[in-house]
Amino acid sequence: MRLILAPLAEFTDAPFRLMCAEGGADMAYTEMVSAAALAHGSSPTRHLLETLPGEAPLGCQLFGGDAADMARATAEIEKIKDRFVELNLNAGCPMPRIIKSGAGARLVEDPKLTYELLVAMKENTSLPVTLKTRLGPHRGDNRIFELADAAKSAGAAGLIVHARYTSQMHGGPLNLETLAEVVERMDIPVVGNGSVKTKADVDAMAKTGVAAVMIGRAALPDPAIFMKLKGVDAPPPWGERHPCLVHLDRILAFRRMLEEKFPDDHVPGEDAFVGIKMHTHLFRYFNGIPGAAKLRKQLNSIRTLAEARAAIAPFVR
């Protein structure tokens, strides 16, 4: 079964995607990229599209609720299409700020607009276009079959289904029965998504007939989880080095690349870049060990690279 790294806002940047590729991911996605911001030339948004050598095959995920913005953003992606194997529309993010903007899971309630956005993407790229969505707004209001029909009518090459409702956010039971019904009805590949953490979870989702299984938050503390879920008995891909140190090196290398490639853009210095990036990542590598809560508090307030290295030093010797 193919295992794919899910698009996770603020997490699935190039350094982390590279970690997951080395950890066994067969494919990955960018963070959610704002179609409106990309269409209007936002430099930080462009930086989300950058890649590092060695990454797994990569899909780009856009979010937005305006067809004109989606068309312009897709045209920008087309200029760098060689980086990607797929262009995906997010119609499933349940975060309130995304929904209020008319994007993400707001589209679950509007199959017609979802269709229009997919068509706008299809008309402006030669990449395969796919849809990532949920079962519906809440239990008793299944929209997934309308959404699946909209995707098929728009010419989508595939469908990614988080087997929960918007109201469930990221918790609660999955509805694998409905996911299996979607798979049975569709003649395009369907990927399953939703709280896959163990080999048993992978096996349960695989029984629905999905073409691949998507791994999200379970990868954050363990980028090598893909190897484990495949039953690969191999040493850690980073040898004896602690993965958080490898990750930190990758973040710094990525920052240098951005600085060299975009000399006219504002790229934060090393201290600020680490402060922005690593307080969301570093502590996760130490979940469950003595002192983890104290470390998390420290990392939430780090301001310099030296502070970050000093905070983790006692845990990586």
N, C-alpha and C positions, 0 to 999 in steps of 0.2 A: 504494500500500500504506500503510495506517495504521501509524504508528509510536507506540509507547506507552512511557512511562517506567516501568520496573519498580519495585516496592517494594523499597527498600534500607534496612535498619536503620541508623539514625544518619545517614542521608544525605538521603533524600527527604522532608525537612521542607518547610514552606510556602515559605521563601525559595528553596530550590533548585528546587522544582517550578515556581515562577514563572519562574525563569531558563530552565528547559527549555521551558516553554510559549512564551516569547518566542523560543526557539531552534527552534521548529517541532514540538514534541511535540503529538500529537493528543489524548492522554489521559495521565493519570498516576495513581499510587497513593500513598496515605500510606505512611509507614514501617509495619512490622509493629506492630500494636497488641495488647497483651496482653488477652485476653478476661477473664482473672481479675482483672487490675488495674483494668480499666474497670468490671467488675461490682461491685468493692468500693470504687469512688469515688476512685481515685488521681488526684490533681491533675495531676502530670506527664503521666500518660496522657491525660487530657482535653486537655492542651495539644497533643498530637500530632494532634488532630482539627481544630485551627484552620486556617483558610485565609486567603489574601491575595487581594485583588481582582486579576483578570487571569489567574488560574490556568486551566489547561486543565481540561476535564471530569475529575472526580476520583472514583476508586474508593477505598473504605476497606478495608484488609486486616486481618483479625483472625487471631490465632493462639491456640491452646489445645487441650487434650485432654479437657475436661470439658463435657458437654452443658449442664448447668445454668448454668455460668459463661457459656457461649456464648450461651445464651438471654437471660440478663440483660444481657450486653454488647450484644447485638443490639438489645434493647429500648431501651438508651441511645442507640444510633446512630439508631434510628427517630425519636427526639425532634429530631434535627438532620438528618434525611434530605435536606433541600433542598440540603445542601452536596455531596451525592454522587449519582453515577449508578449505583453498583454497590457491593455488599458482597461481599468475597472472603474465602475461607478459605485460609490458608496451610497446605499439606500438602507442603511441599517444602524448607523451610530445613534445610540439612545441618549447621548449627552444633551441636556436642555439647551445649551447655547447653540449647538448645531441644529437641533430641531427648530428653535426659534428663528433661525436664519432661513428656514424653508428647505433645509438639506437633511442628509442622513436619514434617520428613521421617519422623518416627516413624509418622505416619499413612499413609505409603506402604505400610507393612506391615500395615495394618489397615483395609481398605476398609469393613468393617462400622461401625467407629467413625466413619470419615469420613462415611459416610452419615448416621449419627445426628447428627453435628455440623451437617451441612448442613440437615437437617430442623429442628433447633433454630433455626437462623438463618432459614429460610424461614417458620417459624411466628410469627416475631416482627418481621418487617419487610415492607414493601411494595416495597422495593428489589429489583432482580434480584440473585440470589445466584450466585456463580461459585466455581470451585475452581482453585487453582494447585498443581500437583504435579509429580512427576518420573516417569521411566519405571519405576522399581523400585528396590529396595535396592542391587542390584549386577547386573552383567552375568550373564545366565542366569536371572535372577529378575524377569521382566517382570510388574509389577502394574498397569500403566497401563490395561489394558483392563477389569480389575475396578474400578479407581478411576473410570474413565469411566462404566461401567455404574452405579456407586453414585451418581455425580453426576447422571446422567440420571434415575435412579429417584427421587432426592430432589427433582427439579424444578429443578435448576440451569439457569441461562440460558446458561452458557458454561463453557469449560474452557481453562486456561492451562497449557501443558506445557513445562517445562524439559527439553529433549531429551537429558538425561544421567541417570545413576543417582546415588543418594545417595552412594555410595562415591567418585564422581568429584569431589565437592564442586563447584568452579567451573572445573575444568580438564579436559583430555582431549577426545577427539573427540565430536562430537554424533552422535546416531543419527537422522538425518533420515528414513530409511526407515520407522522405526517411527512417527515423528511423522506422516508421510504416511498411514500405515495408520490411525492414530487419527482423522485428519481424514476419511478415507473412511468410517469406521464411524459417526461421530457425525452427528446431525442438529441439533446446536447448534454455534454458532461455536467454533472452536479457535484460540487465539493461540499462536504459537511464541516460545520464549525460549531463550537460551543463547549467550553470547559473540558477539553481533552487533556488529561493529566497522566494517565497510566496506559499500559498496554491493553488492559481490559477495556478502557474507554475507546481506544482505537478500534479494537475488535468489535465492540458494540456498534460503533458508527459504521464500520465497514460492512456490517451485515445489512445495512439499508441499501447497499448497492452503489454508494458514492464512488466517484472516480478517484478521489483523494480526500485526505483529512487535514484540516487546518488546525495548527497549534498556536495559541496566543499567549496568554499571561503565564502559562506554565513554563515557558521558555525564559522568562525574565531572570529567574535566579539560576538557571541552568541551560545555557545555550547548547549543551551537548545532549539535551533530552531527546533529540530526534534519533540519535544513535541508540539510546536506551529503549525508546519506543519501538524501534525496528528489531530489537533483540540482538544488536551488535555488541559483542563482548570485546571491547578494544580499550586501550588506555586513553586517557583524556587527550584530545587533539592538540593541546598546548603543552604536552609533556609535564614536567614537574612545576611549571610556573602556575601560579594561581590565576584563574580566569579573569579576576577583576584587574590584575596588573596588565594582562594582555589587552583587555578592553580599554584601559586607560591609555596605553600606548597607541591603540588604534584611533582613539578619539583625538589625540594630539596630532597624529599623522594626517587625519582627515582635516583638522583645522589648518594645518600647513598647506594642504592641497588647495583648500578654499582660498586661502590668502594669496597663493601663487596664481591661481586660475582667475580670480576676480579681484585684481589689484585696485579697482575703482570702487569696490563694494566695502561696506563696513563689515569686517570680520572681527569678532571680539578677540582680545589677547588671550594667551594661554590660561591665565588665572580666571578670567570671566567665562571663557568657554568651558573650562572644567566645572566651574561653579554652576553653570547653566545645565550642563549635560549630566554630570556624574551624581548629583544628589538624587536624581531619579533612578539611577542604575546601581551605584556601588553597594549600598546597604543590602540589596537583594541577594547578593552572593553570600551573605552571612546570616540569612534567615535561620532562626532556630538554634543558634549557637550562643553560649554565654557571652553577655556583653553586647548582643546585637541591638537591643533597644537603645543603649547609650550611644553606640556607633551611629545609629540612624539619626539620633538627635544632633550629633556632631556634624554629620554629612549634610544635614538640612541647612546648616549655617556656615559651611565652608565658603571662603572667599578667595582662596589662592590654591594653586597646584601644590605648593609645599604643605599646606594644611591638609589637603586631601591625602597626600602620601603619608603624612604623619599619623592621620587618623586610622588608616588601614594597616599600617606597619605591624602592630601587635597581632594582627589576625592572619598575616600571610607569611610569617616566618616558618 
